[in-house]
Each structure stands twice: as structure tokens, then as C-alpha cells.
Amino acid sequence: MMKLKQFFKNIKKALPKLLFSFLAFFFLISCDNKPAAPTYSRKDIESTIKSLCTKEFNIEVKVWEVGDTIWVYSPFEKIVNSKGELDKDVSDKIRKIFLSLRRVILSMDKRPKFYCFVASDINVGFDLYYAWYVRDLVMFETGYISLGNFQEREAFIHALNTKALGDTQGDHISRYDINLGEFISYLIKQNIEKKFTEEKLKDNFKINDLHVKYYNKRLEIDFDIEVTKYKEGLLYPFDETVAVTKNILKIYDYPEEISEVTINDAFNKKSRLYTRKALIEDN
């Protein structure tokens, strides 16, 4: 078994490639001709996704419907190889699973709001979560938003998890009905990380800490982003965090699920609370 330290190093190296690969899967899938499949029934969604994956691609997945969220689980012996690259067999299977998900959801009578795909490395103990808001999928497929727009609306989460070891059934996955407020918190965190780690800024900033939590209709954003190399015109982390937050909230029409947002900048010792109304008016 690959040592955890080396595996984690490889995963960190592979993450940009994983994100690009997932986007490539989706882009290629979207360029396919629309399948002439009959309309699927929401009540059969679990069996339909399983059946498509098994009959067409010989891939077994676990599927659960929890409220308005569809969960799909696929275990793998090895997600990332020793070179820090997505394993080719895993890459091919994920592409085919995504194809099945897209086909079913776009041809369904009553679509769910969210779906979450989980891939686990059951030899090392590692989870990859990939979640979409189904409305965004429909908007992308109909040409209402671009691939770039869709990219900023994808939630991609990864974590070492010893409970994934040997779990071929997905028993360690905590399945629940994802809500829009929580989903938005993932997008905000992800887009802040992306901003301060992009190639042109990665030498100027160091993210010491970053947490985005959603509870009781409140978003709480806590971060410690250090300026390691100053240059003229450099972004101010607090202002950029506010801008990212407003952008994501605007995408989803400032949902009523979020009534307040607090932003705490530990490095600059600055904090501010925004009401939903203030964010809308200040946009």
C-alpha cells in the first residue's frame, strides 16, 4: 500500500488535473448528441442509474435518493497513481458514470435539486466528493451559461478518511438532503482558494486558515490569508472575499436560505456582518 504521506503528496499534485479531468468529462459529454432515451420516472431514479451503469458500462454503483439529493458512490482500488496522475481506468469509469447521471437527470419527469458523486480510494482511505446543483446542469446543457460559468458552480471536496478503507458499499458516506445554503458555502470556500492559489498569485499569498460554515440561515467565513510577497496593485484578501461571496450569492439570486453573512479576516483583524438586504443593495 502506498504510504499515506506519499499518497497525500500525490493527491495534492493531482488535484488540478482531477478538476480539469472532471471538467473535460463534462464538456465532452455535453458535446455528445442528446440520447434518444425515453423519459425516466423520478420514482425509479435509483434503479435506473444503477441499471444504466451496469448494463451499458459494466460498472456497479450504489445510488440513494435522500429528499431532493441523489447520491452516487463508486469505490476504487487506486484513484491516483505514483506519478500523481488520475488512474486511466478510474478516469474512464468516472466519465461513464457521469454520462449515465446526465442522461437520467436530463430526461427525468421530476428532477432532484442536487446530486453528489463520491469516489473513494478504499485501499488508502480517501474520498472525493463532487456535487452539482441540477438547475446549473440544465442551464449549461441549454447553453444559458458557459463552461467557465459552470466551473465556478461545481463543488469539489476531498479528504482522507480511514472509514473508506475496504468500503465497497458506501456505508461510511453520510447521506443527507443537501440544501442551497450549504452548497453555496462550498462554492465560496472553493472559489476563495482558487483565487489565492492561482499561478499569478501563489507566490504572493499563503492561506493559513479558511473555513466557511452555514447554519441557521447564516454564512460564516473565517480566514487567515497572509501576504508573503507584496507588489503594487496586489489584491486585498478581505475585499476579494467579499467580492467572491457577492458573486456566488448573486448567481443564486441571493437566496432567502441565507439571511446574514459574517466575514472575519484574522490576519488583518477585520470583521463585518452583512444582511441579505445590504448585500443586494450594495451590489
C-alpha positions in Angstrom: 0.0 0.0 0.0 1.3 3.5 -0.8 2.3 5.3 2.3 -0.3 7.9 3.4 2.3 10.8 3.3 3.2 10.0 -0.3 -0.4 9.4 -1.3 -1.4 12.8 0.1 1.5 14.4 -1.7 0.4 12.8 -5.0 -3.2 13.8 -4.4 -2.2 17.4 -3.8 -0.2 17.3 -7.0 -3.1 15.7 -8.9 -5.9 17.9 -7.7 -5.6 20.5 -10.5 -5.6 17.6 -13.0 -8.6 16.0 -11.3 -10.6 19.2 -11.6 -9.6 19.6 -15.2 -10.4 16.0 -15.9 -13.9 16.3 -14.4 -14.5 19.4 -16.4 -13.2 17.6 -19.6 -15.5 14.7 -18.9 -18.5 17.0 -18.6 -17.5 19.1 -21.6 -17.1 16.0 -23.8 -20.4 14.5 -22.5 -22.2 17.8 -23.3 -20.9 17.8 -26.8 -22.4 14.3 -27.5 -25.7 14.1 -29.4 -28.6 14.0 -27.0 -29.6 10.4 -26.4 -33.0 9.4 -27.7 -33.9 7.8 -24.5 -37.5 7.7 -23.1 -38.4 10.0 -20.2 -37.3 8.4 -16.9 -39.5 8.5 -13.8 -38.2 10.1 -10.6 -39.6 7.2 -8.5 -37.2 4.8 -10.4 -34.1 7.0 -10.3 -32.1 4.7 -8.0 -32.6 1.6 -10.1 -32.4 3.5 -13.4 -28.9 4.9 -12.7 -27.7 1.5 -11.4 -29.1 -0.2 -14.4 -27.5 2.2 -17.0 -24.1 1.9 -15.3 -24.3 -1.9 -15.2 -25.9 -2.7 -18.5 -24.1 -0.2 -20.7 -20.7 0.1 -19.0 -20.4 -2.9 -16.7 -19.9 -0.6 -13.7 -21.6 -1.2 -10.4 -22.5 1.9 -8.4 -24.5 2.5 -5.2 -27.3 5.0 -5.5 -29.5 6.6 -2.9 -32.3 9.2 -3.0 -32.4 11.4 0.1 -35.0 14.1 -0.2 -34.1 16.2 -3.2 -30.5 14.9 -3.4 -29.2 11.9 -5.4 -26.1 10.3 -4.0 -23.9 8.0 -6.2 -21.0 6.0 -4.8 -18.2 4.2 -6.6 -15.2 2.6 -4.8 -11.8 2.2 -6.5 -8.7 0.3 -5.7 -6.5 3.2 -6.7 -7.6 6.7 -7.7 -4.1 8.3 -8.2 -1.0 6.6 -9.4 2.6 7.0 -8.2 3.1 9.9 -10.7 0.3 11.9 -9.1 -2.0 11.3 -12.1 -5.6 10.2 -12.2 -5.6 6.5 -12.9 -6.7 5.8 -16.5 -9.2 3.1 -15.6 -10.7 5.4 -12.9 -10.8 8.3 -15.4 -12.7 6.1 -17.9 -15.2 4.8 -15.3 -15.9 8.2 -13.9 -16.6 9.6 -17.4 -19.1 6.8 -18.0 -20.8 7.3 -14.6 -21.2 11.0 -15.4 -22.7 10.1 -18.7 -25.3 7.9 -17.0 -26.1 10.6 -14.5 -26.5 13.2 -17.1 -28.7 11.0 -19.3 -31.1 10.1 -16.5 -31.4 13.5 -14.8 -31.9 15.5 -18.1 -34.6 13.0 -19.2 -36.5 12.9 -15.9 -40.0 14.0 -15.2 -39.3 15.5 -11.8 -35.6 16.3 -11.4 -33.9 16.4 -7.9 -32.2 19.7 -6.8 -28.8 18.3 -6.2 -26.7 15.3 -6.9 -23.4 14.2 -5.3 -21.0 11.7 -6.7 -18.5 10.2 -4.3 -15.4 8.2 -5.4 -13.3 6.5 -2.7 -9.9 5.0 -2.7 -10.6 2.0 -0.5 -7.0 0.9 -0.1 -5.7 4.2 1.2 -8.8 5.7 2.7 -9.6 8.8 0.7 -12.9 10.4 -0.5 -13.6 12.7 -3.5 -17.0 14.4 -3.4 -18.3 16.1 -6.5 -21.6 18.0 -6.2 -23.8 19.9 -8.6 -27.0 22.0 -8.4 -29.2 20.4 -11.1 -30.5 23.8 -12.2 -26.9 24.7 -13.2 -26.6 21.5 -15.2 -29.8 22.2 -17.1 -28.6 25.8 -17.8 -25.3 24.6 -19.1 -26.8 22.0 -21.3 -29.2 24.5 -22.8 -26.4 27.0 -23.5 -27.7 29.5 -20.9 -24.3 29.5 -19.1 -20.8 28.8 -20.4 -18.3 26.1 -19.3 -16.5 28.8 -17.3 -19.7 29.7 -15.6 -20.4 26.1 -14.8 -16.9 25.6 -13.5 -17.4 28.1 -10.7 -20.7 26.4 -9.7 -19.2 23.0 -9.1 -18.4 21.8 -5.6 -15.3 19.6 -5.4 -14.3 18.3 -1.9 -11.5 15.9 -0.9 -10.5 14.4 2.4 -8.5 11.5 3.9 -11.0 9.2 5.6 -10.0 5.9 7.3 -13.6 4.8 7.2 -13.4 4.5 3.5 -10.9 1.6 3.9 -12.4 -1.5 2.3 -15.8 0.1 2.0 -17.3 -1.3 -1.3 -20.9 -0.5 -0.3 -20.6 3.2 0.7 -21.6 2.6 4.3 -19.2 5.3 5.5 -20.8 8.0 3.4 -23.1 10.3 5.4 -26.0 10.7 3.1 -28.5 13.6 3.6 -30.5 16.2 1.7 -28.1 18.9 0.7 -29.6 22.5 0.9 -28.7 25.5 -1.2 -27.1 27.4 1.7 -24.7 24.6 2.4 -23.9 24.2 -1.3 -23.2 27.9 -1.6 -20.8 27.7 1.4 -18.7 25.0 -0.5 -18.6 27.2 -3.6 -17.5 30.3 -1.7 -14.7 28.4 0.0 -13.6 26.7 -3.2 -13.5 30.0 -5.2 -11.6 31.8 -2.5 -9.0 29.1 -2.5 -8.8 29.1 -6.3 -8.3 32.9 -6.3 -5.4 33.0 -3.9 -3.6 29.9 -5.2 -3.8 30.6 -8.9 -0.5 30.8 -10.8 -0.1 34.5 -10.9 -0.8 34.9 -7.1 0.5 31.8 -5.5 3.8 33.4 -4.5 2.1 36.4 -3.0 -0.3 34.8 -0.6 -0.3 31.9 1.9 -3.7 30.6 3.1 -3.0 29.7 6.8 -6.7 29.0 7.5 -10.0 29.1 5.7 -13.4 28.0 6.9 -16.9 28.6 5.5 -19.8 27.4 7.6 -23.6 27.5 7.0 -26.1 27.2 9.8 -29.4 28.8 10.9 -29.6 30.8 7.7 -26.2 32.3 8.3 -22.9 32.1 6.4 -19.7 32.5 8.4 -16.5 33.0 6.6 -13.3 32.9 8.6 -9.9 33.2 7.1 -6.3 33.9 7.7 -4.6 34.8 4.4 -1.1 36.1 4.7 0.7 38.4 2.2 4.0 36.7 1.7 5.3 38.9 -1.2 3.9 42.4 -1.7 3.6 44.1 -5.1 1.8 47.2 -6.2 -1.9 46.6 -7.0 -2.0 43.4 -5.0 -5.5 42.1 -4.0 -6.7 42.8 -0.5 -7.9 39.5 0.9 -10.9 41.0 2.7 -12.2 42.9 -0.3 -11.7 39.9 -2.6 -13.5 37.6 -0.2 -16.5 40.0 -0.1 -16.4 40.1 -3.9 -16.4 36.3 -4.3 -19.2 36.0 -1.7 -21.4 38.5 -3.5 -20.7 36.9 -6.9 -21.8 33.4 -5.7 -24.9 34.8 -3.9 -25.8 36.8 -7.0 -25.7 33.6 -9.1 -28.3 32.1 -6.9 -30.4 35.3 -6.7 -29.4 36.0 -3.0 -31.5 33.0 -1.7 -33.7 33.5 1.3 -31.9 30.5 2.9 -29.1 32.9 3.7 -30.2 35.9 5.8 -26.8 37.0 7.1 -23.1 36.7 6.2 -20.2 37.4 8.6 -16.7 37.7 7.2 -13.8 37.5 9.6 -10.2 38.3 8.5 -7.9 37.1 11.2 -4.7 38.2 9.6 -5.8 41.9 9.2 -8.1 41.7 12.3 -11.1 42.9 10.4 -14.7 41.6 10.7 -18.0 42.6 9.2 -21.6 41.4 9.2 -23.8 41.8 6.1 -27.5 41.3 6.0 -29.1 39.8 2.8 -30.7 43.2 2.1 -27.4 45.1 2.5 -25.6 42.7 0.1 -28.3 43.1 -2.5 -28.4 46.9 -2.3 -24.5 47.1 -2.3 -24.2 45.0 -5.4 
